[in-house]
Amino acid sequence: MEKNPEALLRRLSVRQRMTAIIALLLLPLAVLSAVSMAVLNEQEMAFRDSVEESVNGLLPLGTLEYYLQQALVDELLAESNDSVPDFAALTRNIDDSFSAIHVGMDVKDVPRDALIYSAQAA
């Protein structure tokens, strides 16, 4: 058996040679495509996790901000004697928002130190 690659190629038809060349040229492209898809899928999953974490972290903060603003408005209404707001429900909603912040957020996003607890006590 001859070890000369040229002799081996001469035994193949033109169609077989062209098919082999095209396969050799497309093989790196196929590998690159597969690796790119795997990396893209991994980045998409990381992005989705980041978005979900942000939504879960920011939603309780937004809700808390709304309730605190509502407390200011209710306090002004109570001073004007126009109506008596429901402070008990508002206090419960604010406490629930603080609980959601403590449960739902990572330590890196919201420091669990005396600042958070003092804000809740206030």
C-alpha positions as CSV (number, residue, x, y, z in Angstrom):
1,M,0.0,0.0,0.0
2,E,1.4,3.4,-1.0
3,K,1.8,6.0,1.7
4,N,2.0,8.9,-0.8
5,P,-1.1,11.2,-0.3
6,E,-0.9,12.3,-3.9
7,A,-1.4,8.7,-5.1
8,L,-4.3,8.3,-2.7
9,L,-5.9,11.4,-4.0
10,R,-5.4,10.3,-7.6
11,R,-7.4,7.1,-6.9
12,L,-10.4,9.2,-5.8
13,S,-12.8,10.7,-8.2
14,V,-13.1,14.4,-8.6
15,R,-16.4,14.3,-6.8
16,Q,-14.9,12.5,-3.9
17,R,-12.0,14.9,-3.7
18,M,-14.3,17.9,-3.8
19,T,-16.5,16.3,-1.1
20,A,-13.5,15.7,1.1
21,I,-12.2,19.2,0.6
22,I,-15.6,20.8,1.4
23,A,-15.9,18.6,4.5
24,L,-12.4,19.6,5.7
25,L,-13.3,23.3,5.1
26,L,-16.7,23.1,6.8
27,L,-15.5,21.1,9.9
28,P,-14.0,24.1,11.7
29,L,-17.0,26.1,10.9
30,A,-19.3,23.4,12.4
31,V,-17.2,23.2,15.5
32,L,-17.1,27.0,15.9
33,S,-20.9,27.1,15.4
34,A,-21.5,24.5,18.1
35,V,-19.2,26.2,20.6
36,S,-20.8,29.6,19.8
37,M,-24.3,28.2,20.4
38,A,-23.2,26.7,23.7
39,V,-21.7,29.9,24.9
40,L,-24.6,32.0,23.7
41,N,-27.1,29.7,25.6
42,E,-25.0,29.9,28.7
43,Q,-24.9,33.7,28.5
44,E,-28.7,33.9,27.9
45,M,-29.4,31.8,31.0
46,A,-27.1,34.0,33.0
47,F,-28.9,37.1,31.7
48,R,-32.3,35.6,32.5
49,D,-31.1,34.8,36.0
50,S,-29.8,38.4,36.4
51,V,-33.1,39.9,35.2
52,E,-35.1,37.6,37.5
53,E,-32.9,38.5,40.5
54,S,-33.2,42.2,39.7
55,V,-37.0,42.0,39.4
56,N,-37.3,40.0,42.6
57,G,-35.0,42.5,44.3
58,L,-36.4,45.8,43.0
59,L,-40.1,45.0,43.2
60,P,-40.1,44.8,47.0
61,L,-38.1,48.0,47.1
62,G,-40.5,49.8,44.8
63,T,-43.4,48.6,46.8
64,L,-41.8,49.8,50.0
65,E,-41.1,53.2,48.5
66,Y,-44.8,53.4,47.4
67,Y,-46.0,52.6,50.9
68,L,-43.6,55.0,52.6
69,Q,-44.8,57.8,50.2
70,Q,-48.4,56.8,51.0
71,A,-47.6,57.1,54.7
72,L,-46.4,60.7,54.2
73,V,-49.6,61.5,52.3
74,D,-51.7,59.9,55.0
75,E,-49.9,61.8,57.7
76,L,-50.6,65.1,55.9
77,L,-54.3,64.1,55.5
78,A,-54.5,63.2,59.2
79,E,-53.1,66.6,60.1
80,S,-55.6,68.4,57.9
81,N,-58.5,66.5,59.6
82,D,-60.1,65.8,56.2
83,S,-60.2,62.1,56.7
84,V,-58.7,59.4,58.9
85,P,-56.4,57.1,56.9
86,D,-56.0,53.4,57.7
87,F,-52.7,53.5,59.4
88,A,-52.9,49.9,60.6
89,A,-53.2,48.5,57.1
90,L,-50.4,50.8,55.9
91,T,-48.2,49.7,58.7
92,R,-48.9,46.0,58.0
93,N,-48.1,46.6,54.3
94,I,-44.8,48.4,55.1
95,D,-43.8,45.5,57.5
96,D,-44.7,43.0,54.8
97,S,-42.5,44.9,52.3
98,F,-39.6,44.9,54.7
99,S,-40.1,41.1,55.2
100,A,-40.1,40.6,51.5
101,I,-36.8,42.6,51.2
102,H,-35.2,40.5,53.9
103,V,-36.3,37.2,52.3
104,G,-36.0,38.0,48.6
105,M,-32.7,39.8,48.2
106,D,-29.1,38.7,48.3
107,V,-26.7,39.9,50.9
108,K,-24.6,41.5,48.1
109,D,-27.6,43.6,47.0
110,V,-28.9,44.8,50.3
111,P,-26.6,44.7,53.3
112,R,-28.3,43.0,56.2
113,D,-26.9,45.3,58.9
114,A,-28.3,47.7,61.4
115,L,-29.2,50.2,58.7
116,I,-32.0,48.0,57.3
117,Y,-33.3,47.1,60.7
118,S,-33.2,50.7,62.0
119,A,-35.2,51.7,58.9
120,Q,-37.7,49.0,59.6
121,A,-38.0,50.1,63.2
122,A,-38.5,53.7,62.2
